[in-house]
Amino acid sequence: MIKLAKNTFEIGLEKPVKLLHVTDTHLTLADELDDEKKRQLAKARGRDFGDVDGSVEANLREQIAYSKENCDLLVHSGDLIDFVSHANVAKAREILKDDGIFFIAGNHEYSRWVGEAWEDLSYRMTSYMQMGFGLGVPMFWNSRVVGGVNVVGIDNGYYHFADWQTWRLRREAEKGLPIVLVFHDPLFEQSLYDHHMAKPHADCAYIVGCDEEHLLPYSEFRAVQQRPDEPTLRMIDYIKSEPLIKLILTGHLHYNFESVIREGLPQIVTGCGSDGTAREITLE
C-alpha cells in the first residue's frame, strides 16, 4: 500500500508540475540464471526489506500507477535494485523502459554481494559491465525537462561528485530553467546530521560533504569512505551558489526528512520505497 507524503514548493512556474519521488525500492530478485549463493542472498535481503510474496514489486507497481494518474513524472533516486543479479537487472530494465519514470543510480545499483568490497570507480564499472552496460537508461547522469522544470539526476552513490558532473550541471543551468536536482546521497545539513547521529549505534551519517569536525565521531572506515574530496566540495559550492537550483530530492537514509541547504533550496529525503513510501511534490 502506498504511503504518501506531500509537499508544495513555489518556484515561479506558470502552471503546476507534479513529481512523484520514489527511492530505495531494493528489489531482491534471483532466479535459475543466478547461482545458489545469489539466490540465498536474495532470500536474506528480501527478509530485510519485508518482501513477502512479491510485496516490494507490488508497492512499486502501485507507485507507478499513482504517478501515471496523478503526476507528470515519477522520479526515482536510486537503489531500485539491492544487488546485481540476472533477475534484478532484467526486472529493472523492464520497469525503466517506462518513459514516465526518471531514474538516477544509487550505490546498490552496482552492489554485487552487498558490502563485500570497497566501492570505488573500478568496482562500479565492473558491475556496470556485468549488467550489460547498465540498466538500459542513463545511470551516471540524467536530465529531462517537464513542464518548464529541468529535472537533473547525478550519481553520487559513493558520497562523491566529479568535476565533469559540475561542468555538465553548469551547462544545464544555461538553459535558464528552474532545476530540481536528484541524487541518492543527501548533502550535509546540520539538522539532518544531528538527527541521524542521534540514532542508536550510529557510526556515521551517510551524507555528502561533512567537514573534519563532523567526521570525528565516525568510524575510521566510514570517515575514509565519506570524506569529501576537492571535486565534491566544488560541486557543493556550486549547488549552493546557483539560484536556478530550487529543490534537491534524495534518498539513501530510508526515512523521511526535510531540511534547507541554503535559503531557497530545500533538501527532501524520502523514505524506503520498498514499504510503499513515496512523496508527491507539487511545483508551482
Secondary structure, 3 states (H helix, E strand, C coil): CCEEEEEEECCCCCCCEEEEEECCCCECCCCCCCCHHHHHHHHHHHHHCCCCCCHHHHHHHHHHHHHHHHCCEEEECCCCECCCCHHHHHHHHHHHCCCCEEECCCCHHHCCCCCCCCCCHHHHHHHHHHCCCCCCCCCCEEEEEECCEEEEEECCCCCCCCHHHHHHHHHHHCCCCCEEEECCCCECCHHHHHHHHCCCCCCCCCCECCCHHHHCCCCHHHHHHHCCCHHHHHHHHHHHHCCCEEEEEECCCCCCEEEEEECCEEEEECCCHHHCEEEEEEEC
